[in-house]
Amino acid sequence: MAAKAITFSSIRDLTDGELIVGAVAGRADGFEELVRRYQRPITSYVYRMLGDHESALDVTQEVFIKVYNSLHKYSSEYKFSTWLYRIAHNAAIDHMRRNSIVPQSIEAENADGSYQLQIESGRPSPEKDREMSEWRTEIDSVVKCLPPAYRDLILLRHGRDLSYDEIAEVTGLPLGTVKNRLFRAREMMRDMFVERGFTGF
Amino acid sequence: MDTLRQNCPFEDIAAYVDGELTLERELEVETHFSACAECYSELNDQKAFLRALDQTLRQGDLELPADFTKVVVANAESSVAGLRRSQERYHALFICIGLSLFVLFALGSQAENVVDQASAVASFFARFIYSFFIGVAIIIRNVASQSQFGASTVVFLTVIFAALALFVSRRVSSMRDA
């Protein structure tokens, strides 16, 4: 019993790499622990990409099934989380394509590499003092208005704290494009805040 | 003033806040900050803005259904391709053959010694293979008599068909693995 308790507590101390080795060797609890570790961040990322709770759960499940089926192909030259986000990124983009969620914004850019602003209409007039929770709602709503290709980068950078290099690996974009698109996305968000009457950024 | 603005490293300010500039570029940008009040104020705005983004987007992880992990793991494990590599399939085949041999030995256990048991199993296999080929020969002869082809053509077509089926199934499984 004591030995069992030790095994139980130690699986949480194992690194992702050790869990993967265990899972590939047929240890069921290795994969389960990986799912437990990453299910929330992946679901949140996918949810913010798609904006729909049910689809986010479905796509997350799809992501982990894909992970399970390709675990033996995972190469430790990548960070596991980067590899996982790449699968989640592809699954979210696929889902958008299948469901034709503004497909033109996934990749299509204007000739100068910029996107059209998509401002939500009928916003209430701005107030001066807003609570932080209102701020958060506002930021969430602005993120939703971003074209998916920009939203993706903002979520990976600010929601998941990925470095530019990791974002480049996840999205398959060149590093320069990542940097440039993040810059444009943030400028676009700040413009949207100004449109909504927020100043100070 | 406009020419100065054009030289301002706006795109690099956010990257600077993100800590993503090379050391050399970082020093250049810092020198610029000390000379350009506008960029310095832009830097502060960017910091506040990026902090607000971090705080908002790192919070609010979704509530998951209580059994979500279990459901995901169960679904993943039931997806057939799974972690099973081709090597494992050979292992499975090996075990199956071993088990069936054991069963055959058990069937022949009335024999008094191991040699008799082995010969019983061997004669069973021999009869099995003999019957199999007799069966195939009968089928081929019947098919050939029904069609305008000769028996050898039917055998040839069957072999081609089997090879094609094997090839297609391998292609499909390699595409699925990719």
HADDOCK unambig.tbl for C-alpha pairs under 7 A between the chains (distance, minus, plus):
assign (segid A and resid 24 and name CA) (segid B and resid 83 and name CA) 6.48 0.50 0.50
assign (segid A and resid 32 and name CA) (segid B and resid 73 and name CA) 6.08 0.50 0.50
assign (segid A and resid 35 and name CA) (segid B and resid 69 and name CA) 6.39 0.50 0.50
assign (segid A and resid 36 and name CA) (segid B and resid 69 and name CA) 6.18 0.50 0.50
assign (segid A and resid 40 and name CA) (segid B and resid 61 and name CA) 6.14 0.50 0.50
assign (segid A and resid 40 and name CA) (segid B and resid 62 and name CA) 6.68 0.50 0.50
assign (segid A and resid 41 and name CA) (segid B and resid 61 and name CA) 6.76 0.50 0.50
assign (segid A and resid 43 and name CA) (segid B and resid 62 and name CA) 6.91 0.50 0.50
assign (segid A and resid 44 and name CA) (segid B and resid 61 and name CA) 5.37 0.50 0.50
assign (segid A and resid 44 and name CA) (segid B and resid 62 and name CA) 5.77 0.50 0.50
assign (segid A and resid 61 and name CA) (segid B and resid 72 and name CA) 5.67 0.50 0.50
assign (segid A and resid 64 and name CA) (segid B and resid 76 and name CA) 6.96 0.50 0.50
assign (segid A and resid 65 and name CA) (segid B and resid 76 and name CA) 4.49 0.50 0.50
assign (segid A and resid 68 and name CA) (segid B and resid 76 and name CA) 6.19 0.50 0.50
assign (segid A and resid 68 and name CA) (segid B and resid 82 and name CA) 6.27 0.50 0.50
assign (segid A and resid 68 and name CA) (segid B and resid 83 and name CA) 6.81 0.50 0.50
assign (segid A and resid 69 and name CA) (segid B and resid 81 and name CA) 6.48 0.50 0.50
assign (segid A and resid 69 and name CA) (segid B and resid 82 and name CA) 4.45 0.50 0.50
assign (segid A and resid 69 and name CA) (segid B and resid 83 and name CA) 5.71 0.50 0.50
assign (segid A and resid 72 and name CA) (segid B and resid 83 and name CA) 6.74 0.50 0.50
assign (segid A and resid 136 and name CA) (segid B and resid 56 and name CA) 5.50 0.50 0.50
assign (segid A and resid 158 and name CA) (segid B and resid 53 and name CA) 6.20 0.50 0.50
assign (segid A and resid 158 and name CA) (segid B and resid 54 and name CA) 4.80 0.50 0.50
assign (segid A and resid 158 and name CA) (segid B and resid 57 and name CA) 6.07 0.50 0.50
assign (segid A and resid 158 and name CA) (segid B and resid 58 and name CA) 6.79 0.50 0.50
assign (segid A and resid 159 and name CA) (segid B and resid 54 and name CA) 6.33 0.50 0.50
assign (segid A and resid 159 and name CA) (segid B and resid 57 and name CA) 4.45 0.50 0.50
assign (segid A and resid 159 and name CA) (segid B and resid 58 and name CA) 4.51 0.50 0.50
assign (segid A and resid 160 and name CA) (segid B and resid 58 and name CA) 6.72 0.50 0.50
assign (segid A and resid 183 and name CA) (segid B and resid 11 and name CA) 5.91 0.50 0.50
assign (segid A and resid 183 and name CA) (segid B and resid 14 and name CA) 6.72 0.50 0.50
assign (segid A and resid 200 and name CA) (segid B and resid 45 and name CA) 6.76 0.50 0.50
assign (segid A and resid 201 and name CA) (segid B and resid 45 and name CA) 4.59 0.50 0.50
assign (segid A and resid 201 and name CA) (segid B and resid 46 and name CA) 6.50 0.50 0.50
assign (segid A and resid 201 and name CA) (segid B and resid 48 and name CA) 6.75 0.50 0.50
assign (segid A and resid 201 and name CA) (segid B and resid 49 and name CA) 5.66 0.50 0.50
